[in-house]
Amino acid sequence: MVQRPRFQAYPKRGAITIADGDIYPLYVGGNFVSVKSADQAFTLRLDDENEYDASVNRKFRLAESDSFQKVEVINDSGSDLTFQIEIGFGDVDTNDIAINAAVGVKNADAPNDKLAVEDAETQTAIAALQTEVEAVKTSVEAVKTSNDATLAAIQGDETARAPLTDFTGTSYATSYGASVVLATAAANVNGVIVRFLNIVGKTGLSSDRAFLSYDGDKPILSLEGTVNVDNLFFPPNKEVKIQSLTANSQITAMYEVL
């Protein structure tokens, strides 16, 4: 009659926890030991002699003619160890599989060389990331549309550009020891803009040497040295002229009669 395998789980009451550095002895005979459960790797010693690196689902079997009488679980894992082992004679195989370390995954050969990930947590994270990407894309498109509109406005509308000094209609007048009428009262219908006025006089003279006259008044004059002013507007219906009293003084105007 064929002898069937005989084995028993130890401790019989279920998994037990021992501290790091502890040794749990079992005075049980057999020719195989199987690690039924273990949350840490540890050392297994048989008959005070042979030591083996043990972990969950690992099995150690001696030859049919050999056996042991004592099994010791040595916790050298560095932390508490919770375990249960099976000891017996013969051999028993199961299809239980346990993976305790990182395992490489080889994707399928091309063109199906992708590893599918379908767990709920990953899918939720991917969906959230996709939402953020779409939001950024929308924002970028909005900025681009705004920039395109601004560019079109600047290129097509003169009022959107920085103002330019337009010399269309501008006249020039210079006087040495004489007067030059820029606009008579009758000609000054809409006003006169003096874009630039320069007065240069000889130093040391005490009387007015050169000035701009508006309706007989002298709003801009020079007694000595140089005077530069620009962007002056004179209201309509009054005479605007420049005058130099001596040949040593000079007055130049760049102006526009509106």
C-alpha positions in Angstrom: 0.0 0.0 0.0 1.3 3.4 -1.0 2.2 5.6 2.0 0.5 9.0 1.5 2.1 12.2 2.7 1.6 13.2 6.3 2.0 16.8 7.5 0.8 19.2 10.1 0.8 23.0 10.4 2.7 24.5 13.4 1.9 26.2 15.6 -1.4 24.2 15.4 -3.5 27.1 16.7 -2.4 29.4 13.9 0.2 31.9 12.9 2.4 33.2 15.8 4.5 36.3 16.1 8.0 36.4 17.5 10.3 39.3 18.1 13.5 40.1 16.1 16.3 37.9 17.3 14.0 35.2 18.8 14.3 31.5 18.0 11.1 29.3 17.9 12.0 25.6 18.2 9.7 22.8 17.1 10.6 19.2 18.2 8.8 17.6 15.3 10.2 15.0 12.9 9.8 14.8 9.1 11.6 15.1 5.8 10.0 18.3 4.5 9.2 21.8 5.8 6.9 24.2 4.0 6.4 27.9 4.9 2.7 28.3 4.9 2.7 32.0 5.8 5.4 34.5 6.8 5.4 38.3 6.6 9.2 38.5 6.7 12.1 36.5 5.3 13.9 34.4 8.0 16.3 31.5 8.6 15.2 27.9 9.0 17.5 25.5 10.8 17.2 21.7 10.9 18.6 19.5 13.6 20.9 22.3 14.9 23.0 21.9 11.7 21.6 23.0 8.3 20.3 26.6 7.9 18.2 27.8 4.9 16.9 31.1 3.8 13.1 30.9 4.2 10.1 32.9 3.0 6.4 32.3 2.4 5.6 29.3 0.1 9.2 28.1 0.1 9.5 24.3 0.7 12.5 22.3 1.9 12.5 18.5 1.3 15.1 15.9 2.2 15.7 12.6 0.4 13.2 9.8 1.1 15.9 8.1 3.2 16.7 11.1 5.2 14.8 13.0 7.9 15.1 15.5 10.7 13.9 15.6 14.3 14.0 19.3 15.1 13.0 22.5 13.3 14.0 26.0 14.4 12.6 29.3 13.1 15.2 32.0 13.6 13.9 35.6 13.3 16.8 37.5 11.8 14.6 39.8 9.7 15.2 43.0 11.7 11.5 43.2 12.8 8.7 41.1 14.2 8.0 37.9 12.3 4.5 36.4 12.0 4.6 32.9 10.6 3.2 29.4 10.4 5.0 26.4 8.9 4.0 22.8 7.8 6.1 19.8 8.8 5.7 16.2 7.6 6.7 13.2 5.6 6.3 12.8 1.8 5.6 15.7 -0.4 2.6 17.9 -1.2 2.4 20.3 -4.2 -0.1 23.1 -4.5 -0.6 25.9 -7.0 -0.2 28.7 -4.5 2.1 31.4 -5.7 3.5 34.3 -3.6 5.7 37.1 -4.8 7.7 38.9 -2.2 10.0 41.1 -4.3 9.9 43.3 -7.4 9.2 41.4 -10.5 10.0 42.6 -14.0 7.1 42.6 -16.5 7.8 42.0 -20.2 5.3 43.6 -22.5 3.9 41.8 -25.4 5.8 41.9 -28.7 5.0 44.7 -31.1 2.6 45.9 -32.3 0.8 45.1 -29.0 3.7 46.2 -26.8 1.7 47.9 -24.1 1.0 46.9 -20.6 -2.6 47.6 -19.8 -3.3 49.3 -16.4 -7.0 49.2 -15.5 -7.2 49.5 -11.7 -9.7 52.1 -10.5 -7.1 54.3 -8.6 -4.9 54.6 -11.7 -7.8 55.4 -14.0 -9.1 58.1 -11.6 -5.6 59.7 -11.5 -5.4 59.5 -15.3 -8.8 61.1 -15.7 -7.9 63.9 -13.3 -4.7 64.6 -15.2 -6.5 64.6 -18.5 -9.0 67.2 -17.2 -6.1 69.4 -16.1 -4.4 69.1 -19.5 -7.6 70.0 -21.3 -8.0 73.1 -19.0 -4.5 74.2 -19.7 -5.0 73.6 -23.5 -8.2 75.8 -23.3 -6.4 78.5 -21.5 -3.5 78.5 -24.0 -6.0 78.7 -26.9 -7.7 81.7 -25.2 -4.4 83.5 -24.8 -3.5 82.8 -28.4 -6.9 84.1 -29.6 -6.4 87.3 -27.5 -2.9 87.8 -28.8 -4.0 87.3 -32.4 -6.8 89.9 -32.0 -4.4 92.4 -30.4 -1.9 91.8 -33.2 -4.5 92.3 -35.8 -5.7 95.5 -34.1 -2.2 96.9 -34.0 -1.4 96.1 -37.6 -4.7 97.4 -38.9 -5.5 100.4 -36.8 -3.3 103.5 -36.6 -5.0 104.5 -33.3 -3.6 101.4 -31.6 0.0 102.3 -32.4 2.1 104.8 -30.6 1.5 108.3 -31.9 3.9 109.6 -34.6 5.0 113.2 -35.1 3.4 114.1 -38.4 5.1 117.0 -40.3 2.5 117.2 -43.0 1.5 120.9 -43.3 4.4 122.1 -41.2 6.2 125.3 -42.0 9.5 126.8 -41.0 10.6 130.4 -40.2 13.8 132.0 -39.0 14.4 135.6 -38.1 17.6 137.7 -37.6 16.9 141.3 -36.6 13.4 141.2 -38.1 9.9 139.9 -37.6 8.2 137.0 -39.4 4.4 136.6 -39.2 3.5 132.9 -38.8 -0.2 133.6 -39.1 -2.3 136.7 -39.3 -5.5 137.0 -37.2 -7.5 136.4 -40.4 -5.4 133.4 -41.4 -5.5 131.9 -37.9 -8.9 130.3 -38.3 -8.4 127.1 -36.2 -5.3 127.9 -34.2 -1.6 127.6 -34.6 0.7 124.8 -33.3 4.3 125.7 -32.8 5.9 122.3 -32.7 9.4 123.6 -31.9 10.8 127.1 -31.0 14.5 128.0 -30.7 15.8 131.3 -29.5 19.6 132.1 -29.4 20.7 135.5 -28.2 24.0 137.2 -27.4 24.9 137.2 -23.7 25.1 140.5 -21.9 22.3 142.5 -23.5 19.7 143.8 -21.1 16.8 144.3 -23.5 14.5 141.7 -25.2 16.4 140.4 -28.2 14.1 137.7 -29.6 10.5 136.6 -28.8 7.4 134.9 -30.0 4.4 137.3 -30.1 0.7 136.3 -29.7 -1.7 139.2 -30.3 1.0 141.6 -29.2 2.0 139.7 -26.0 5.4 138.0 -25.5 4.6 134.6 -24.0 8.0 133.2 -25.1 11.1 135.4 -25.0 14.9 135.4 -24.4 17.0 138.0 -22.7 20.2 136.0 -23.1 21.4 132.5 -23.8 19.3 129.8 -25.5 15.6 128.9 -25.1 14.0 125.8 -26.5 10.2 125.0 -26.2 7.9 122.7 -28.2 4.3 121.7 -28.7 2.6 125.1 -28.1 -1.0 125.7 -29.2 -2.2 129.2 -29.9 -6.0 129.8 -30.1 -7.5 131.1 -33.4 -8.3 134.7 -34.5 -5.1 136.2 -33.1 -1.8 137.1 -34.9 1.2 134.8 -34.2 4.7 136.0 -35.1 8.3 135.7 -34.2 10.6 138.7 -33.9 14.4 139.3 -33.5 15.5 142.8 -32.4 19.1 142.6 -33.4 21.2 140.7 -35.9 22.9 139.1 -32.9 19.8 137.2 -31.9 18.1 134.4 -33.8 14.6 132.9 -33.5 13.5 129.8 -35.4 10.0 128.3 -35.4 8.6 125.1 -36.8 4.8 125.5 -36.9 1.6 124.5 -38.5 -1.5 126.7 -39.2 -4.5 124.5 -38.6 
